[in-house]
Amino acid sequence: MLTQTTSRVLEPSDLDTALAVLDRDPVANAFVTSRVQVAGLDPWRLGGEMWGWYEDGMLTSLCYAGANLVPICATPRAVRAFADRARRSGRRCSSIVGLSEPTALLWRLLEPHWGPAREVRAHQPLMVTDRMPADIAPDPYVRRIRKDEMETIMPACVAMFTEEVGVSPMVGDGGLLYQARVAELVGSGRSFARLDEHGKVVFKAEIGAATSQACQIQGVWVAPEYRGKGLAAPAMAAILRYALADVSPVVSLYVNDYNTAARRTYRRVGFQEVGAFMSVLF
């Protein structure tokens, strides 16, 4: 019998009520929603537990606890309950990420036990669009990466990840998990790139999370020698065209606030800021 407020690990039978919570913010929750729609709530298939917070018998907040710790539609009381559960179980995640307000509270509660973090990115603008730009033609050379081009795209993916996160994805398990994720995106037709005449990647990005309501572009990267040459905006327009035509009616991304060049490019393509994420990296 549920008490007035309580938290627990959700079970596969809780799938419909969990999806109803996720649907309250389809853009911000696209990453977790896409995983739950494919894997359900079985921890082994999902790659982590889904914690639920109940008020008066109703599921109101969630927290995904896997490789990332992600508060979802989380009220302050829910965040405190999730922080207590996370503290008791110990840190198993490589990052905490989510909308800035609940994530900031979650980190304040966990920092005395889990800190210090390797890096805290307190304000990462969340940007969305639902239409193509009127004044930027999509780059016709940006295309889907084929399954037989894994060796072509992997060095660019590793370079992007290392530059963005600060550590190589090849450490630890030799990159097996990261390669599997890249292969998953390539296999699903959600990895895109522009190659030069020598077959080297000069631009790449992925549609990393996808639901019927919203998708999220990730891993945007321009080869250093091609930066500042006007390549990014037409290339992003090409990704946007694929996303809107084939995936979802709303396209989102989030970006580090200090990356002024990227934010300027995204605005040129029509993305508008609607909120902010926060990431705590370990």
C-alpha positions, 0 to 999 in steps of 0.5 A: 500500500502506497503511503502519501509520498514514497519512492521505489524502483519501477517495474515493467508493469509500470511502463504506461504510467512512466511513459505518461510522465515522460510525455509531459515534456517530450523535448527535454525527456527525448533521450530517456523516452527513446530508451524506455520505448525500446527497452521498457523498464526492465533494468537489464534491457534499459541499462539502469533502473527507473526510480519513481516518486509517488504523491497521493498514490500518483506517479509524478516524478522519475529518475533514470539511474544508469550510465547517466543519472537523469531527474525527470519532471522532478519536484524538489521533494522528489529530487531529495528522495532520489538523492537519498537513494543515489547516496545509499546505492553509491555512484555508478554513473559517469554523469548527472544530466537533466534540466538545470533546476532539478539537476542543480538541486540533485548535485547540491545534495550529492556533492558532499558524498560524490564530489568533487566532480571532474567538471560542472556545466551549469548552463547548457541552453536547450534549443528547438525548432520545427521547421527548415530555415528560409535562408540557408540551403542544406549542404547536399554533400551531407549524407547518411553513413553506411554500415560499411563506413564504420572505420571512416566515421569512428575517428571523427566520433572519438575526436568529438567525444574527447574534445567535448567530454575531456576524456577519450571514449576508448579508455576503460573497456577499449572503446567497446561500448562506445563503438557499439553505440556508434554502430547502433546509430549508423545501423539505424540510419541516424549518423550523418557526415560530409566527407572530403575528396579524400574520404575524410570526415569534415563534418558529422552529427547524429540524431541520438534520441528519437521518438514520434514527438521529438528527436535530439541532435548530438555529436556535432563536430567540424574538423579543426581545419574546416572551422570558420569556413561557413560549413556548419550552418548548411550542414546543420540544415541538412541534418535538420532536413533529414530529422524533420522528414524522417524522424520527428516533427520537433528537433532539439539539441543542447549546447555548452553556453560558452560555445558561442560559435555553435550557439550562433550557428544553431540560431542561424539555422532556426533553433531557439532557446527554450530552457537549459540543461546542466551536466555534472561530469565525473 
